Every structure is written in structure tokens, then in C-alpha cells.
Amino acid sequence: MIPKEAAPGDDTAGLLYYLYGPGKRDEHVDPHMVAAWDPFVPDPVKSEDFSIADLAMLLDAPVRALTGRKPPLHVFHVAVRNPPEDRLLADEEWARVAREMMHAAGIAPHSDDQGCRWVAVRHADDHIHIVATRAREDDRQPDTSWSKLRMQEAARGFEIEFGLRRLTHADGTARRWSKSGEAEKATRRGLFEPVRETLQRTVREAAAVAVSDADFFARLAAAGLRVKQRIAPDGNTTGYSVALPGDRDSGQKPVFFPGTKLAPDLSLPRVRERWSGPPVNLPAAPADAWRTAAEKVRAAADQLGSGGLHDGAGDVAALGDLIVTAAVVSPYLVRSQMRKAAYEYERASRAPAARQMEGQARQLYRESTQTLVRSASSIGRNDTAAALGFLLALANAVEASRRWHQAQEFRVQADAAGRAGRLLHEAVEVSVGANAARDHKPRARRATERKGGVRRAAMSPEARPMAGTVQEALPAHAGAILADPAWPALRARLVEVEEAGEDPGEVLAAVAARRELGSADSVAEVLVWRLYGWQRQRGSAADASGSDTTAASAGGTGRIAAVRPQGTSLPRRRPPGEGQQRKGPTRGR
């Protein structure tokens, strides 16, 4: 839950007309009042005798009645919004939120009948707007000096009570989100994400693998960015700014973003910490890159955080760089999951504590990163079998970081690591399915016609239950699979396999035999992802081949900090690859 206090204003009626109107950027659907300072205040849209202008006059009445100096900007406006993955709240729940926010802000404290007047308007499923006037009924003005902090604290309480995604604030680790104007500008230019998002990702990829100032700036330039270095009088570089070619302001000047405005760990001093330790030793041959990197990751996971808080903060930062790099050089079949995992882990890589970058785990992660970078041209980027061991090791490392964050009570970072871990496990299962398909001997295509030449009528997935197929192929897991919420998705996969001319029972048994299923929280979901990998490897589904092409284009050429042309199909405010896997199961958050 995110309360966002807007700049104060002086036009109560104008704001109300906007909130009850059709909207400018977003469509306003069913605007109506959910709560007010007085439960008997009518809703203008439900009353023939009470208009929006009448409501504005009631709200402004205490302001006009002030005997002392009137505030020049008397309108208090706050929007309270839930993230898209949260459930929809009922009007009664939003009414409780509005009353608590006005209490927390000091506008209308509980059990104080002399508080300010306010109304809460809902014109969308995921948020409300609260409008208040800064004048109490006792001829005084409210004290709202701590309103933002206290409303954030109230929001944290509602996240627990309503079972919403638990957010945090004020720990200095949140990413710098794009502003509204940046999003609108991207839409006008036909971009699929704001420029700030593109710059964040590109600079992070360069920082993750750079070994010096010169290397870092060279990688930014190679990625196609405009780069400006801030040079001190003594000749030392003290900062930098980047701009995307073609991104200009109203005066046709390039729009530069300093590293500190992209993310907390992308300022030049924080970037330099990555190569401040001892030189990286790379004794392995390029052909053994995946195996060597996996061995180092497993060794580092055992030592993560063992040196204390500051060492642990450096360890998770180095692990974040490794995931970013692995997402760039990973096999195409798992590119989408890897990029989304890197996006989700970003917050987990920034612990709210000073970081020490000299630890043993940090060195091993750094060596793994450089192993992948220097061997990118020869590690077999389409070889999911070679990468599988590394993906397993990386998933275990992320789980170790999640436990460390939990032990330090860094709840938001632990949640981010958990989300990244689930995506890495998806990548593992997709790889397992792809390897099974690659090693499976093709069978002759099954006949699609009945005797006498009559073609079998097409059947919907719902009409082909496939329960018998599961019971025959996996008798030990059949009961759990058929009762699993992911069973409909698995059934649809099996139907697609059959329509592609393969025996669904044989395929199901093949992917199940590649790796144990007993430790899975959801066997059905695991099998869905394995069948997805099978389909992409075999090219048996039209969707799979189309998604593969999209994923490959979204992933660039595989070079670290590769140039991304404008117009690349990437989602707004979501990690690259989102929406490309349209056939995957829904993940619970």
C-alpha cells in the first residue's frame, strides 16, 4: 500500500471535478465516495439535490471561517494505491484506510470532533484519493508536519491486516522509479519503458562486469549511451551522467541522469567498490565456464554472511552482479526467467547497511562473474545442459541470501530474494524439460484421423481431462497433481503436446524422470515448466517458437552491456522478458 501526498493546492472544487470526471491519463471508472468526515454527507453522484460544487463549499467552509491568517494553499490531497499484484479491496476497506490516513496525517484524529473536513473518492479498483481542507472546526489549522511518515506507518499496518504485499520505506535501498512525465514521454515516443528504466539496466550490466573506471566508461559507450564524466580540479573523476541517444528536453538538449538518480548503488563511489578488492583469478578454461562458475557459487553460498553484517552486505551485492551477468549470457530458453530474476533480486542486493567488499564469498562471486564474461563466446549459450548445474547453484545461493536477510530482519530484501529464487527455479525446470526433449528419440507422428478417413473433431482442453494419462505416467504423484491448483495449466500443456503429434504420457514420464519431484511445493507447476522447456526445445508449439524469437531479441546479442535499439519490445516498469512466456503457470507472491 503506497500513500502519496501531492503538492498542496487552492482549488477544492477543481480537484473534486477532476476526481469525479473521466480522467486525463487514466480512465476513471465509476467515481464515487467511499468515506467522508461526516457519514451523512451525500455523494454527489448519488444525489439529485447535492452537487460537486455543494461538496466543495462544505469542505471549504471552515477555511473561510478562519479568523486568523488563512493558508494560501489549503487543499490537502493524498492518493493511496495498492500494487497490481494485491487483491482488490472493498469500499468498506478503503473507507477504513481513508479514516486511518486522516488520523495519521493529523487532519482528523480519531475521537476529535473538531478535526478538518475530508472526503475519499474511488474511481479505480486499486486506489483512492483523499481530499481535505486545512482548517479545523475550532478555528485552528492542523499540524501535518509528520504526515508522510505517519501515513507510511499506517500503510504498513494495513498490509499485514489485509494480507497485501508488504512494502517498506526509509531504508535507502529502493530503486528510483520513473516519474509520470517520463512514462508519458516514453509513450509519445513509442518506447515500451521510460528512459530511466533502460539506463538503470544498462548501467547495472556495465557496472557488474567492469574492472576499472576506464573499463566501466568504455562499456557504457559501447552500449550506445552518451556519457559525461565529472572531473574535479585535480583531474580525478568524481561522478558521471548518462543519456540515451534521442532523449532530449524541450530545448533539444540531451537529458542526462546522474548515477545517483538511477539507483542507490550506481553512484560512482559505489560502482568503484566492485573492483576495489584483490584482482580476480581465472585459472579455468573457457570451455569449463559453466562448471567452474557453479563450483565457485556453491562455495560462496556456504560462506555468505559468515563474516558479519558488513561482509554479508557485500556478499549479496556481489551475488546481485552475478545474476545480472548470468541473465545476459544465459541460454535463450531461460533468458526471460533470468532477466526477471535479476530485476527482482536488485532490491535484495542492497542491504540497508554499510557493505564490506573484501569477503571470501564476494571474491568467489566476482570470479564467477568474470568467468562468464570472459568466456561468453564459448560457453554454449544455447546449451541448457551445461548451464543447468550453474542455475541450480545460483538458486541455492539466492536461498542462502534470503535466509541471511531474514536473520538480519531485512524483510523487504528477504521477500525480493524469495521472488528471485522462484524465478530461478522456473529457469531450472525449463532447462530440465529442454534437456529431456533434446535427448528424447523422436517418434513417428500419430495418426490424426479415424478409420474410414473421418478426421477427429477438435476438442477443447477442458474436454480432454488427461487424468488417466497422469495416473498412468506418474502413479505416485497423480493424486497430488490432480488436486493441485496448477492442474488446469498442466492439462492444457499435455493437450498441446498431443496436438503436436507426441504421446503426452510418454513425454510426461520423460520430463518427470529427469529430476526428482519429491521436494517440489507444487509438482504440477514444476511439470508445467518442464513441458514448457520441452516445447521450446522441440519447437512443437507455435507459441513456443514465437516466444523464443521474442526472448532472443529482447535479450540482445549476448554481449555484456550490448546496445539496445530504441523500440525494443520491453515492458514498462517490469523486467525484460515479462509477458513473453504467455503459457507459464501463475505464480503466487
Summary of the structure (lengths in Angstrom):
residues: 589
radius of gyration: 27.9
end to end distance: 15.1
largest distance: 96.1
contacts: 1908
relative contact order: 0.08
helix: 50%
strand: 8%
